[in-house]
Amino acid sequence: MSLLDIFEAIEYDKESWGLDDFCKMDPVYCVLDHILQMARNEIDEVLGYDFINDLTCGLEFNTHGNFMCSSYDFSDEAKGELTQRLDEASSEQLRQLRDNSFVAYFLEQVEIDITEPT
């Protein structure tokens, strides 16, 4: 993620929230939420599974804003369902996901490992 991408993500959130300036913005939240959405798009493209809208357990992944303590919030059920879908993926699909920096970072943050076994 480039510096320009970060500024664009923050500017997008500022405008969509109807704020006049950046004083009340949580830049960490903006970046984490951008990463979540990019990872979501890539996983959906590769696996055909939208881990926010297609969850059967009804408890989704979210970005929790708390300024410098922003993080991802999710249930064990949501993590388990995403893990199951990843376990069912082909080697090529997993390679594609591992090569995507947004997916790699997101999965690391939610403690899902898709590294190749040694």
Backbone as ProteinMPNN parsed JSONL, in Angstrom:
{"seq_chain_A": "MSLLDIFEAIEYDKESWGLDDFCKMDPVYCVLDHILQMARNEIDEVLGYDFINDLTCGLEFNTHGNFMCSSYDFSDEAKGELTQRLDEASSEQLRQLRDNSFVAYFLEQVEIDITEPT", "coords_chain_A": {"N_chain_A": [[0.858, -1.167, 0.0], [0.721, 2.055, -0.987], [1.807, 5.369, -0.02], [0.168, 7.233, -1.246], [-2.124, 5.656, -1.668], [-2.93, 5.348, 0.987], [-3.552, 8.001, 1.731], [-5.645, 8.434, -0.075], [-7.527, 6.542, 0.822], [-8.1, 7.552, 3.373], [-9.084, 10.094, 2.693], [-11.323, 9.322, 1.195], [-12.91, 8.11, 3.217], [-13.281, 10.335, 4.877], [-14.855, 12.002, 3.255], [-17.076, 10.305, 2.791], [-18.093, 10.08, 5.333], [-18.931, 12.603, 5.759], [-17.341, 14.616, 6.884], [-15.642, 17.712, 7.595], [-12.947, 18.155, 8.014], [-9.806, 16.586, 8.896], [-9.524, 16.211, 11.596], [-11.12, 14.624, 13.286], [-10.741, 12.144, 12.355], [-9.817, 8.694, 12.243], [-6.962, 7.535, 11.327], [-5.733, 5.016, 11.354], [-7.847, 3.228, 11.518], [-9.006, 3.789, 9.006], [-7.037, 2.852, 7.217], [-6.847, 0.123, 7.983], [-9.481, -0.687, 7.431], [-9.568, -0.29, 4.686], [-7.697, -2.212, 3.878], [-9.06, -4.515, 4.735], [-11.293, -4.437, 2.99], [-10.023, -4.668, 0.479], [-8.783, -7.175, 0.747], [-11.045, -8.732, 1.078], [-12.253, -8.397, -1.459], [-10.31, -9.649, -3.104], [-10.235, -12.297, -2.091], [-12.861, -13.036, -2.612], [-12.807, -12.861, -5.394], [-10.933, -14.864, -6.055], [-11.801, -17.209, -4.692], [-14.539, -17.138, -4.904], [-16.038, -16.466, -2.725], [-17.427, -14.355, -0.488], [-16.371, -13.187, 2.369], [-17.73, -11.557, 4.107], [-20.41, -11.01, 3.288], [-21.303, -13.596, 2.606], [-21.242, -15.239, 4.821], [-22.466, -17.878, 6.806], [-22.905, -18.009, 9.464], [-23.65, -15.55, 10.347], [-22.181, -13.694, 11.795], [-19.93, -11.315, 11.234], [-16.705, -10.21, 9.899], [-15.265, -7.208, 11.001], [-13.98, -3.842, 11.042], [-12.657, -2.388, 13.825], [-12.662, 0.708, 15.151], [-10.396, 2.572, 17.041], [-8.59, 4.642, 17.285], [-5.189, 4.601, 17.724], [-5.31, 2.007, 18.555], [-6.846, 0.55, 16.846], [-8.355, -2.275, 15.291], [-9.122, -5.569, 13.933], [-12.324, -6.989, 14.314], [-14.02, -9.898, 15.091], [-15.883, -12.961, 15.045], [-15.39, -16.239, 16.496], [-16.74, -18.095, 14.999], [-16.97, -16.864, 12.471], [-14.265, -16.699, 11.777], [-13.674, -19.438, 11.738], [-15.303, -20.304, 9.615], [-14.215, -18.913, 7.418], [-11.641, -19.984, 7.492], [-12.212, -22.667, 6.91], [-13.113, -22.44, 4.251], [-10.746, -21.588, 3.053], [-9.18, -23.817, 3.537], [-10.318, -25.582, 1.77], [-9.484, -24.657, -0.635], [-7.622, -24.715, -3.734], [-4.121, -25.46, -4.376], [-3.081, -23.595, -6.177], [-4.928, -21.479, -5.92], [-4.471, -20.772, -3.244], [-1.806, -19.939, -3.446], [-2.133, -17.695, -5.048], [-3.591, -16.076, -3.277], [-1.775, -15.829, -1.15], [0.171, -14.312, -2.401], [-0.929, -11.824, -2.549], [-0.684, -8.785, -1.03], [-2.571, -7.456, 0.588], [-4.374, -9.482, 1.352], [-2.597, -11.222, 2.631], [-1.731, -9.639, 4.831], [-4.199, -9.104, 6.14], [-5.095, -11.745, 6.796], [-3.014, -12.509, 8.478], [-3.447, -10.759, 10.615], [-5.891, -11.667, 11.615], [-5.175, -14.066, 12.471], [-5.002, -16.359, 10.759], [-3.456, -18.863, 9.069], [-2.024, -19.41, 5.974], [0.256, -20.355, 4.915], [2.594, -22.263, 2.989], [3.059, -25.693, 3.779], [6.03, -26.877, 5.344]], "CA_chain_A": [[0.0, 0.0, 0.0], [1.554, 3.242, -1.095], [1.372, 6.529, 0.743], [-0.96, 7.795, -1.984], [-3.283, 4.81, -1.351], [-3.343, 5.663, 2.356], [-4.231, 9.299, 1.704], [-6.909, 8.275, -0.791], [-8.451, 5.82, 1.706], [-8.517, 8.483, 4.425], [-9.916, 11.117, 2.045], [-12.606, 8.676, 0.86], [-13.687, 7.983, 4.449], [-13.644, 11.692, 5.32], [-15.976, 12.45, 2.429], [-18.265, 9.462, 2.977], [-18.627, 10.354, 6.666], [-19.406, 13.985, 5.774], [-16.508, 15.45, 7.751], [-15.012, 18.851, 6.932], [-11.487, 18.088, 8.134], [-9.265, 15.301, 9.335], [-9.306, 16.213, 13.047], [-11.848, 13.543, 13.964], [-10.496, 10.908, 11.597], [-8.933, 7.664, 12.786], [-6.257, 7.061, 10.134], [-5.455, 3.584, 11.46], [-9.095, 2.588, 11.111], [-9.175, 3.954, 7.553], [-6.102, 1.951, 6.535], [-7.257, -1.258, 8.241], [-10.718, -0.976, 6.72], [-9.202, -0.408, 3.271], [-7.061, -3.526, 3.731], [-10.146, -5.491, 4.856], [-12.085, -4.446, 1.761], [-9.199, -5.182, -0.616], [-8.645, -8.618, 0.982], [-12.372, -9.288, 0.8], [-12.422, -8.439, -2.917], [-9.404, -10.653, -3.684], [-10.697, -13.626, -1.693], [-14.081, -13.289, -3.374], [-12.428, -13.09, -6.793], [-10.198, -16.126, -6.187], [-12.556, -18.354, -4.17], [-15.972, -16.993, -5.087], [-16.594, -16.45, -1.375], [-17.364, -13.043, 0.157], [-16.374, -13.565, 3.781], [-18.602, -10.678, 4.89], [-21.817, -11.218, 2.904], [-21.668, -15.004, 2.426], [-21.146, -15.997, 6.067], [-23.701, -18.536, 7.227], [-23.07, -17.867, 10.908], [-24.234, -14.248, 10.614], [-21.278, -12.827, 12.562], [-18.926, -11.011, 10.23], [-15.478, -9.479, 10.196], [-15.416, -5.76, 10.985], [-12.858, -3.043, 11.52], [-13.018, -1.689, 15.057], [-11.863, 1.923, 15.258], [-10.038, 3.055, 18.369], [-7.381, 5.382, 16.972], [-3.969, 3.795, 17.57], [-5.598, 0.617, 18.939], [-7.801, -0.027, 15.907], [-8.054, -3.676, 14.976], [-10.238, -6.311, 13.355], [-13.22, -7.62, 15.261], [-14.643, -11.029, 14.405], [-16.254, -14.065, 15.927], [-14.728, -17.518, 16.23], [-17.489, -18.747, 13.931], [-16.575, -16.236, 11.2], [-12.897, -17.143, 11.508], [-13.738, -20.849, 11.387], [-15.892, -20.473, 8.288], [-13.218, -18.471, 6.438], [-10.568, -20.988, 7.51], [-12.707, -23.844, 6.184], [-13.09, -22.122, 2.815], [-9.343, -21.565, 2.633], [-8.718, -25.21, 3.562], [-10.873, -26.238, 0.588], [-8.919, -24.019, -1.84], [-6.537, -25.422, -4.42], [-2.773, -24.913, -4.161], [-2.948, -22.394, -7.01], [-5.716, -20.415, -5.303], [-3.753, -20.334, -2.04], [-0.634, -19.188, -3.887], [-2.632, -16.393, -5.491], [-3.95, -15.31, -2.09], [-0.536, -15.523, -0.422], [0.909, -13.299, -3.146], [-1.61, -10.544, -2.431], [-0.254, -8.2, 0.243], [-3.733, -7.143, 1.416], [-4.853, -10.748, 1.914], [-1.574, -11.715, 3.567], [-1.778, -8.839, 6.058], [-5.474, -9.342, 6.822], [-5.115, -13.086, 7.397], [-2.07, -12.492, 9.606], [-4.083, -10.04, 11.728], [-6.972, -12.483, 12.193], [-4.5, -15.303, 12.883], [-5.26, -17.472, 9.865], [-2.206, -19.169, 8.385], [-2.147, -20.154, 4.715], [1.593, -20.601, 4.369], [2.812, -23.632, 2.513], [3.71, -26.544, 4.775], [7.456, -27.142, 5.047]], "C_chain_A": [[0.9, 1.225, 0.0], [0.997, 4.36, -0.209], [0.171, 7.191, 0.073], [-2.232, 6.988, -1.707], [-3.824, 5.125, 0.039], [-4.109, 6.985, 2.385], [-5.585, 9.205, 0.997], [-7.948, 7.56, 0.073], [-8.979, 6.747, 2.795], [-9.436, 9.558, 3.845], [-11.298, 10.545, 1.696], [-13.486, 8.57, 2.105], [-14.145, 9.344, 4.947], [-14.871, 12.181, 4.551], [-17.229, 11.626, 2.677], [-18.891, 9.658, 4.354], [-19.134, 11.784, 6.797], [-18.625, 14.893, 6.696], [-15.849, 16.562, 6.944], [-13.486, 18.799, 6.976], [-11.077, 16.733, 8.698], [-9.146, 15.174, 10.855], [-9.981, 15.056, 13.774], [-11.673, 12.205, 13.262], [-9.578, 9.98, 12.386], [-8.189, 7.07, 11.597], [-5.947, 5.564, 10.17], [-6.693, 2.795, 11.05], [-9.245, 2.626, 9.588], [-8.285, 2.978, 6.789], [-6.526, 0.499, 6.742], [-8.54, -1.616, 7.492], [-10.465, -1.106, 5.216], [-8.575, -1.781, 3.002], [-8.126, -4.625, 3.793], [-10.926, -5.582, 3.544], [-11.297, -4.998, 0.57], [-9.005, -6.691, -0.477], [-9.956, -9.327, 0.667], [-12.585, -9.433, -0.704], [-11.566, -9.531, -3.542], [-9.854, -12.07, -3.34], [-11.966, -13.994, -2.452], [-13.751, -13.59, -4.834], [-11.789, -14.468, -6.981], [-11.057, -17.325, -5.793], [-14.048, -18.296, -4.473], [-16.703, -16.976, -3.754], [-16.344, -15.077, -0.763], [-17.485, -13.276, 1.659], [-17.137, -12.578, 4.681], [-20.068, -10.968, 4.555], [-22.239, -12.678, 2.838], [-21.579, -15.838, 3.703], [-22.484, -16.621, 6.433], [-23.952, -18.352, 8.715], [-23.612, -16.492, 11.292], [-23.365, -13.287, 11.4], [-20.058, -12.538, 11.7], [-17.652, -10.384, 10.789], [-15.767, -7.988, 10.074], [-14.106, -5.11, 11.379], [-13.355, -2.257, 12.718], [-12.099, -0.486, 15.192], [-11.642, 2.336, 16.693], [-8.693, 3.771, 18.279], [-6.185, 4.442, 16.924], [-4.165, 2.335, 17.994], [-6.638, -0.008, 18.019], [-7.374, -1.44, 15.543], [-9.256, -4.295, 14.284], [-11.021, -6.98, 14.466], [-13.964, -8.719, 14.504], [-14.976, -12.109, 15.422], [-15.425, -15.301, 15.578], [-15.408, -18.249, 15.081], [-17.095, -18.192, 12.561], [-15.172, -16.672, 10.805], [-12.896, -18.606, 11.069], [-14.28, -21.077, 9.99], [-14.909, -20.033, 7.196], [-12.07, -19.476, 6.359], [-10.978, -22.229, 6.735], [-12.678, -23.606, 4.68], [-11.661, -22.108, 2.281], [-8.764, -22.975, 2.598], [-9.194, -25.983, 2.333], [-10.291, -25.703, -0.72], [-7.81, -24.877, -2.438], [-5.195, -24.764, -4.089], [-2.576, -23.62, -4.943], [-3.731, -21.225, -6.418], [-5.01, -19.876, -4.053], [-2.513, -19.527, -2.397], [-1.041, -17.787, -4.305], [-2.969, -15.509, -4.288], [-2.718, -14.922, -1.284], [0.234, -14.389, -1.08], [0.268, -11.914, -3.061], [-1.303, -9.948, -1.057], [-1.429, -7.843, 1.155], [-4.258, -8.395, 2.108], [-3.872, -11.252, 2.963], [-1.634, -10.952, 4.891], [-3.068, -9.11, 6.837], [-5.483, -10.691, 7.519], [-4.148, -13.191, 8.572], [-2.723, -11.847, 10.825], [-5.21, -10.832, 12.38], [-6.481, -13.894, 12.529], [-4.951, -16.522, 12.095], [-4.012, -17.666, 9.016], [-2.477, -19.952, 7.107], [-0.771, -20.351, 4.081], [1.699, -22.046, 3.93], [3.485, -24.449, 3.596], [5.16, -26.812, 4.354], [7.775, -28.604, 5.085]], "O_chain_A": [[1.736, 1.399, 0.887], [-0.131, 4.29, 0.278], [-0.742, 7.659, 0.754], [-3.303, 7.568, -1.529], [-5.037, 5.166, 0.243], [-5.178, 7.079, 2.987], [-6.557, 9.827, 1.427], [-9.122, 7.929, 0.059], [-10.171, 6.729, 3.105], [-10.457, 9.892, 4.447], [-12.315, 11.212, 1.882], [-14.671, 8.9, 2.058], [-15.284, 9.489, 5.392], [-15.811, 12.712, 5.142], [-18.327, 12.178, 2.765], [-20.088, 9.429, 4.528], [-19.703, 12.147, 7.826], [-19.181, 15.846, 7.241], [-15.537, 16.388, 5.766], [-12.813, 19.329, 6.092], [-11.91, 15.859, 8.939], [-8.711, 14.135, 11.352], [-9.461, 14.566, 14.776], [-12.386, 11.245, 13.554], [-8.681, 10.428, 13.101], [-8.721, 6.191, 10.919], [-5.903, 4.917, 9.124], [-6.595, 1.809, 10.319], [-9.571, 1.617, 8.963], [-8.727, 2.351, 5.826], [-6.563, -0.276, 5.786], [-8.669, -2.726, 6.977], [-11.08, -1.939, 4.551], [-8.896, -2.428, 2.006], [-8.098, -5.561, 2.993], [-11.189, -6.678, 3.048], [-11.853, -5.721, -0.257], [-9.055, -7.413, -1.473], [-9.963, -10.398, 0.061], [-13.046, -10.476, -1.17], [-12.035, -10.262, -4.414], [-9.853, -12.947, -4.203], [-12.126, -15.136, -2.884], [-14.353, -14.478, -5.438], [-12.077, -15.159, -7.959], [-11.047, -18.346, -6.48], [-14.75, -19.296, -4.318], [-17.849, -17.415, -3.661], [-15.199, -14.682, -0.544], [-18.578, -13.532, 2.164], [-17.176, -12.761, 5.898], [-20.879, -11.153, 5.462], [-23.422, -12.977, 2.998], [-21.822, -17.044, 3.658], [-23.519, -15.957, 6.374], [-25.079, -18.518, 9.182], [-23.997, -16.284, 12.443], [-23.783, -12.157, 11.651], [-19.24, -13.427, 11.464], [-17.547, -10.076, 11.977], [-16.443, -7.56, 9.139], [-13.233, -5.744, 11.973], [-14.356, -1.545, 12.634], [-10.886, -0.644, 15.333], [-12.589, 2.439, 17.472], [-7.788, 3.541, 19.081], [-6.194, 3.526, 16.102], [-3.267, 1.516, 17.805], [-7.253, -1.009, 18.386], [-6.185, -1.754, 15.495], [-10.276, -3.638, 14.073], [-10.449, -7.476, 15.437], [-14.475, -8.49, 13.408], [-14.415, -12.151, 16.517], [-14.837, -15.386, 14.5], [-14.758, -18.933, 14.291], [-16.91, -18.948, 11.608], [-14.916, -16.978, 9.641], [-12.191, -18.969, 10.127], [-13.787, -21.936, 9.259], [-14.783, -20.701, 6.169], [-11.584, -19.78, 5.269], [-10.176, -22.784, 5.984], [-12.262, -24.481, 3.921], [-11.408, -22.572, 1.17], [-7.951, -23.293, 1.731], [-8.539, -26.934, 1.907], [-10.576, -26.237, -1.791], [-7.154, -25.654, -1.744], [-5.152, -23.643, -3.582], [-1.979, -22.667, -4.442], [-3.243, -20.095, -6.417], [-4.96, -18.665, -3.836], [-2.199, -18.542, -1.729], [-0.378, -16.81, -3.959], [-2.659, -14.317, -4.291], [-2.631, -13.799, -0.787], [0.878, -13.594, -0.396], [0.882, -10.929, -3.47], [-1.631, -10.548, -0.033], [-1.298, -7.92, 2.376], [-4.552, -8.375, 3.303], [-4.272, -11.659, 4.053], [-1.591, -11.564, 5.958], [-3.033, -9.32, 8.049], [-5.834, -10.783, 8.695], [-4.43, -13.883, 9.551], [-2.569, -12.336, 11.944], [-5.458, -10.682, 13.576], [-7.271, -14.789, 12.83], [-5.243, -17.575, 12.662], [-3.566, -16.746, 8.33], [-3.082, -21.024, 7.143], [-0.652, -20.494, 2.864], [0.995, -22.926, 4.426], [4.39, -23.955, 4.268], [5.465, -26.954, 3.17], [8.922, -28.991, 4.859]]}, "name": "protein", "num_of_chains": 1, "seq": "MSLLDIFEAIEYDKESWGLDDFCKMDPVYCVLDHILQMARNEIDEVLGYDFINDLTCGLEFNTHGNFMCSSYDFSDEAKGELTQRLDEASSEQLRQLRDNSFVAYFLEQVEIDITEPT"}
